[in-house]
Amino acid sequence: MRDIVGYGRYDTQEQVAWLNTVYARLDVYANACLPLRKVVSKKREGSHVHKKYDVARTPLQRAFDAGVVCADEQERWERWAESLNPLQLHRQLTTLLAQGPEGVNLATPPTPGPMPVLTDAVATPGSP
């Protein structure tokens, strides 16, 4: 989620309301509109890992396929999903994220420390 809303600190009621609106739109968009592929198997050949994926499906479709939703509820959810406009949801999310709340204390994302520098004291492959 931080990749989408940033690493800022949201303190005020307006900022929290904005964040809740983003989360609500993102939840609908991600679960009903974005198909994902799941890893079915992995096969290692030396240093390479070959993965096989299933057909891309939305989380909502996967719930239907798993049979965790009863038939009456599934019909209601299918009608709801068909009524959505993925492009409109994406545009709403883009607009919300572009506007953003005022006065957010923008923190920088966590970064790893510097890489250690090899010195002459450390033996390297091929050195005497």
C-alpha angles and dihedrals in degrees: 000000000000089000088064105037098029133236097285127127113249108206110153129072090245091054092048091048089052091048092050090050091051091048092049093051092042092050092055093043095048098043100040106026112029114078116209133195119226124210109250098181142355126211122189119212108179107302094344125090116204115202128198118207132200124230114296111259135164119252088249091055090048090054089053092048092049090055095233092128120070118235096255093049092044091056091050092048091047091053089048092050092048090052092058123098108212093194092052091048090050092050091049091051092047091050093047092049093046092052095043123171122293122251100020113165096233111213122190118248116259112272129194118250123261119289114256115256117231113232131198089261090068115080114235126199111276095021120120 
